[in-house]
Amino acid sequence: MISNQILQDTIDGIKAITRIDLCVMDTEGKPLASTLNAVEEYREAVLVFADSLAESQALQGYQFFKVFDDNQLEYIILVKGETDDVYMVGKMATFQIQNLLVAYKERFDKDNFIKNLLLDNLLLVDIYNRAKKLHIETDARRCVFIIETQSEKDNNAFSIVRGIFSSKSRDFITAVDEKNIILVKEVKPGEKYTDLEKTANIIVDMLNTEALSKVNVAYGTIVNEIKEVSRSYKEAKMAMDVGKIFYQDSSIVAYNRLGIGRLIYQLPLPLCKMFIKEIFEGRSPDEFDDETLTTINKFFENSLNVSETSRQLYIHRNTLVYRLDKLQKSTNLDLRVFEDAITFKIALMVVKYMKYMESLEY
């Protein structure tokens, strides 16, 4: 259904061009949009006209027109005057609103199709049949972006995203829940993941600036057929979740750059607990003091480089070596040995994952 604001804008535009007053009413004679005053007095005439077989009629200094949607009466248009010019304006208004109904209905149908496609609610044969009817390319390259807003039903953010991409007829913007905006974007030949990263940055910058809203963006991999769009959506969802665990400082997360975090995210919690128990012998990394944790994180940031880590921590090299030796005694892991460092890094990520999953249970 067309919003009353759209109807009002339409007839305001027609009046500005023709200088003829109009009113759009529903089938019960209620005014929805008007440039006229006191149109309620024509309610009975509208109801009689609605029940008649005529598609247009002149009465009491006005002309009445019917607007149909698939043979179903949707609106009655009143136009002031009974001249041929007024009749022509009435027919123009009827034609314009009829086309708006078709356009909004097509957009609604496409929106429903995209939602069901993302959620895997369609059979394979239905995907291709409905895509053909809706004139949606089935073999275009696409990628799914998820834009998570801070507040639920952020209509301002949704409008901004639609404004950025709606002019591109092969991009689709929809939503499947209260906080996430979904962009199914066409990826043109020659475009790569660096281009998708630029798109994500544009979204974040625009929403931060215009909507004054901090958002997180995640995107999946590029798919080549419409049936694979749901896979890209699932990847984007995983990227969003994994990003909250391991990449909290980043507002943009790509599925193809999740690395080992993606594997850890798919591990069952009992296996994670068993792994941590074996590595730390019943202890938890949370028990390490702040100095030790800072040393560990900075050592990993500098790719196990002792000299650079000690410089950035403003400590003597021997002090850092002492701390690493102390850690080795308590964990049997020497972070200066690559294999031990990998084991320790994975263990820290597993602990992060476990804490995140446990927080969801409360």
C-alpha positions in Angstrom: 0.0 0.0 0.0 1.2 3.5 -0.9 1.8 5.8 2.1 -0.5 8.8 2.5 2.6 11.1 2.3 3.5 9.7 -1.2 -0.1 10.3 -2.3 0.0 13.8 -1.0 3.3 14.6 -2.7 1.8 13.2 -6.0 -1.3 15.3 -6.0 0.6 18.4 -4.8 2.8 17.9 -7.8 -0.1 17.6 -10.1 -1.8 20.7 -8.7 1.5 22.7 -9.0 1.5 21.9 -12.7 -2.2 22.1 -13.6 -3.6 24.4 -10.8 -6.5 22.0 -10.4 -7.4 20.7 -7.0 -7.7 17.0 -6.3 -8.4 14.6 -3.4 -7.6 10.9 -3.0 -10.1 8.9 -0.9 -10.3 5.2 0.2 -13.2 3.1 -0.8 -15.1 4.1 2.4 -14.9 7.8 1.6 -12.1 8.7 4.0 -9.7 11.4 2.6 -6.1 10.1 2.4 -4.5 13.1 0.6 -6.1 16.3 -0.6 -5.5 19.9 -1.9 -9.2 20.6 -1.2 -11.1 21.7 1.9 -14.3 20.1 3.3 -14.3 17.0 1.1 -16.1 15.0 3.8 -19.4 16.2 2.5 -18.9 14.1 -0.6 -18.5 10.9 1.4 -22.0 9.6 0.5 -21.4 10.4 -3.2 -18.1 8.6 -3.1 -19.7 5.5 -1.6 -22.4 5.5 -4.3 -19.8 5.9 -7.0 -17.7 3.1 -5.5 -20.6 0.7 -5.8 -21.5 1.7 -9.4 -20.1 0.1 -12.5 -18.8 3.4 -13.9 -15.0 4.1 -13.9 -15.5 7.9 -14.0 -18.4 10.2 -13.3 -19.2 14.0 -13.2 -21.3 15.1 -10.2 -21.9 18.4 -8.3 -19.1 20.3 -9.9 -16.5 17.4 -9.4 -15.3 14.5 -11.4 -14.9 11.1 -9.8 -12.3 8.5 -10.9 -11.6 4.9 -9.8 -8.1 3.5 -9.2 -7.8 -0.3 -9.4 -5.1 -2.8 -8.3 -5.5 -6.1 -10.0 -9.2 -5.4 -10.6 -9.6 -4.5 -6.9 -10.8 -1.0 -6.2 -8.2 0.8 -4.1 -8.9 4.6 -4.4 -11.4 7.2 -5.5 -10.0 10.4 -6.9 -12.0 13.7 -6.8 -11.1 16.4 -9.2 -12.7 19.9 -9.0 -14.4 21.0 -12.2 -16.3 19.3 -15.0 -14.4 20.6 -18.1 -12.5 18.4 -20.6 -9.2 19.7 -19.2 -10.3 18.6 -15.7 -11.2 15.2 -17.0 -7.8 14.9 -18.6 -6.1 15.8 -15.3 -8.2 13.3 -13.5 -7.2 10.6 -15.9 -3.5 11.6 -15.5 -3.8 11.4 -11.8 -5.5 8.0 -12.0 -2.7 6.7 -14.3 0.0 8.1 -12.1 -1.4 6.5 -8.9 -2.1 3.2 -10.7 1.6 3.1 -11.7 2.7 3.8 -8.2 0.6 0.9 -7.0 2.3 -1.4 -9.5 5.8 -0.1 -8.6 5.2 -0.5 -4.8 3.7 -3.9 -5.3 6.7 -5.1 -7.4 9.1 -3.7 -4.8 7.2 -5.5 -2.1 7.2 -8.8 -4.1 11.0 -8.4 -4.7 11.5 -7.7 -1.0 9.6 -10.8 0.0 11.6 -12.8 -2.5 14.9 -11.6 -1.2 14.0 -12.3 2.4 12.9 -15.8 1.6 16.0 -16.3 -0.5 18.3 -15.2 2.4 16.5 -17.5 4.9 16.5 -20.5 2.6 12.7 -20.7 2.5 12.5 -21.4 -1.2 12.9 -24.6 -3.3 15.6 -24.4 -6.0 13.0 -24.5 -8.8 11.0 -21.7 -7.1 14.1 -19.5 -6.8 14.6 -19.5 -10.6 10.9 -19.2 -11.5 10.2 -16.3 -9.2 13.5 -14.5 -10.1 12.4 -14.7 -13.8 8.9 -13.3 -13.0 10.4 -10.5 -11.0 13.1 -9.7 -13.7 16.0 -10.5 -11.3 19.2 -11.7 -12.9 20.0 -15.2 -11.8 23.7 -15.3 -12.7 24.9 -11.9 -11.5 27.8 -11.8 -9.1 26.6 -10.7 -5.6 27.7 -10.3 -2.0 25.7 -9.9 1.1 26.4 -7.2 3.6 24.9 -7.1 7.1 24.7 -3.6 8.7 24.0 -3.8 12.5 22.6 -0.7 14.1 22.7 0.2 17.8 19.0 0.6 18.1 16.1 -1.5 16.9 14.1 -0.3 13.9 16.5 2.4 12.9 14.5 3.9 10.0 16.9 6.7 9.5 19.8 4.3 8.9 17.6 2.2 6.7 16.7 5.2 4.6 20.3 6.3 4.2 21.4 2.9 3.1 18.5 2.8 0.6 19.5 6.2 -0.6 23.1 5.1 -1.3 22.1 2.0 -3.2 18.5 2.2 -4.4 19.5 3.9 -7.7 21.3 0.7 -8.6 18.4 -1.6 -9.7 20.3 -4.8 -9.2 21.1 -4.1 -5.5 18.5 -5.0 -2.9 18.1 -3.5 0.6 15.9 -5.4 3.1 15.7 -6.5 6.8 15.0 -9.9 8.4 15.1 -8.7 12.0 14.9 -5.6 14.2 18.5 -4.4 14.3 20.1 -5.6 11.0 19.9 -4.0 7.6 20.7 -6.4 4.7 22.3 -5.3 1.5 22.5 -7.8 -1.4 25.0 -6.0 -3.6 25.8 -6.7 -7.2 29.5 -7.2 -7.7 30.5 -6.0 -11.2 33.0 -7.9 -13.3 36.5 -6.9 -12.3 35.5 -5.9 -8.8 37.4 -7.6 -6.0 37.2 -7.8 -2.2 39.2 -4.5 -1.9 36.2 -2.9 -3.6 33.8 -4.5 -1.1 35.9 -3.1 1.7 35.5 0.3 0.2 31.8 -0.2 0.0 31.7 -1.2 3.7 33.7 1.9 4.6 31.3 4.2 2.7 28.4 2.7 4.7 30.1 3.1 8.0 31.2 6.7 7.2 27.8 7.8 5.9 25.8 6.3 8.9 28.3 7.7 11.4 28.0 11.2 9.8 24.4 11.4 8.8 22.6 9.1 11.1 24.9 9.8 14.0 24.8 6.1 14.7 27.7 3.7 15.3 27.3 0.6 13.1 29.1 -2.6 12.5 29.3 -4.1 9.0 30.1 -7.7 8.0 30.1 -9.2 4.6 30.3 -12.7 3.1 32.1 -14.0 0.0 31.2 -13.2 -3.6 28.7 -15.7 -5.2 28.0 -16.2 -8.8 24.4 -17.5 -8.8 21.3 -16.4 -7.1 20.8 -19.7 -5.4 24.1 -19.1 -3.5 23.1 -15.7 -2.0 21.9 -17.4 1.2 25.4 -18.8 1.7 26.9 -15.3 1.5 24.3 -14.2 4.0 25.2 -17.0 6.4 28.9 -16.1 6.0 28.1 -12.5 6.8 26.2 -13.5 9.9 29.1 -15.6 11.1 31.5 -12.8 10.4 29.4 -10.4 12.5 29.4 -12.9 15.4 33.1 -13.8 15.2 33.9 -10.1 14.9 32.2 -9.4 18.2 34.4 -12.0 19.9 37.9 -11.5 18.3 37.8 -8.2 16.5 35.9 -5.8 18.8 38.0 -2.8 17.8 37.0 -3.2 14.1 33.6 -1.9 12.8 34.1 -3.9 9.5 34.6 -7.6 9.4 35.0 -9.8 6.2 34.3 -13.5 6.2 37.3 -14.2 4.1 39.6 -12.6 6.7 38.3 -14.3 9.8 41.3 -16.7 9.9 41.5 -19.1 12.8 38.6 -17.3 14.6 36.2 -18.9 12.2 37.4 -22.4 13.1 37.3 -21.7 16.8 33.7 -20.3 16.5 32.5 -23.7 15.2 34.0 -25.7 18.0 31.7 -27.3 20.6 32.1 -25.8 24.1 33.0 -29.1 25.9 35.9 -29.6 23.5 37.1 -26.0 24.2 37.0 -26.6 27.9 38.9 -29.8 27.6 41.6 -28.0 25.4 42.0 -25.2 28.0 42.2 -27.6 30.8 45.0 -29.5 29.0 47.0 -26.4 28.1 46.8 -24.5 31.3 46.4 -27.5 33.6 43.2 -26.2 35.2 44.2 -22.6 35.3 42.6 -19.8 33.3 44.4 -17.0 31.4 42.1 -14.6 33.5 44.3 -15.5 36.5 47.4 -13.9 34.9 48.1 -10.4 36.2 47.8 -7.3 34.0 51.5 -7.0 33.5 51.7 -10.6 32.2 48.7 -10.2 29.9 50.1 -6.9 28.5 53.5 -8.5 27.9 51.8 -11.4 26.1 49.6 -9.3 23.9 52.4 -6.9 22.9 54.8 -9.8 22.2 52.2 -11.2 19.7 51.6 -7.8 18.2 55.3 -7.6 17.4 55.5 -11.0 15.8 57.5 -12.5 18.7 60.2 -9.9 18.3 61.9 -9.5 21.7 63.8 -6.3 21.0 60.8 -4.4 19.5 58.5 -5.6 22.3 60.8 -4.5 25.1 61.2 -1.1 23.3 57.5 -0.6 23.1 56.9 -1.7 26.7 59.8 0.7 27.8 61.6 -2.2 29.7 65.0 -3.7 29.4 65.4 -6.7 27.1 66.5 -8.8 30.0 63.3 -7.9 31.9 61.2 -9.1 29.0 63.2 -12.3 28.9 62.7 -12.8 32.6 58.9 -12.4 32.2 58.8 -14.9 29.3 60.8 -17.4 31.4 58.4 -16.9 34.3 55.5 -17.6 32.0 57.2 -20.7 30.6 57.6 -22.1 34.1 53.9 -21.6 34.9 52.5 -22.9 31.6 55.3 -25.0 30.0 54.9 -22.9 26.9 57.8 -20.8 25.6 56.4 -17.9 23.6 59.7 -17.5 21.8 59.2 -20.9 20.2 56.8 -20.6 17.3 54.8 -23.8 18.0 54.3 -22.9 21.6 53.3 -19.3 20.7 50.7 -20.6 18.2 49.3 -22.9 20.9 49.1 -20.1 23.4 47.5 -17.7 21.0 44.8 -20.3 20.1 44.2 -20.9 23.8 43.6 -17.2 24.4 41.2 -17.0 21.5 39.4 -20.2 22.8 39.0 -18.6 26.2 37.5 -15.4 24.6 35.1 -17.6 22.6 34.0 -19.5 25.7 33.4 -16.3 27.7 31.3 -14.9 24.9 29.2 -18.0 24.5 28.7 -18.2 28.2 27.5 -14.5 28.3 24.8 -15.3 25.8 23.3 -17.9 28.2 22.5 -15.2 30.8 
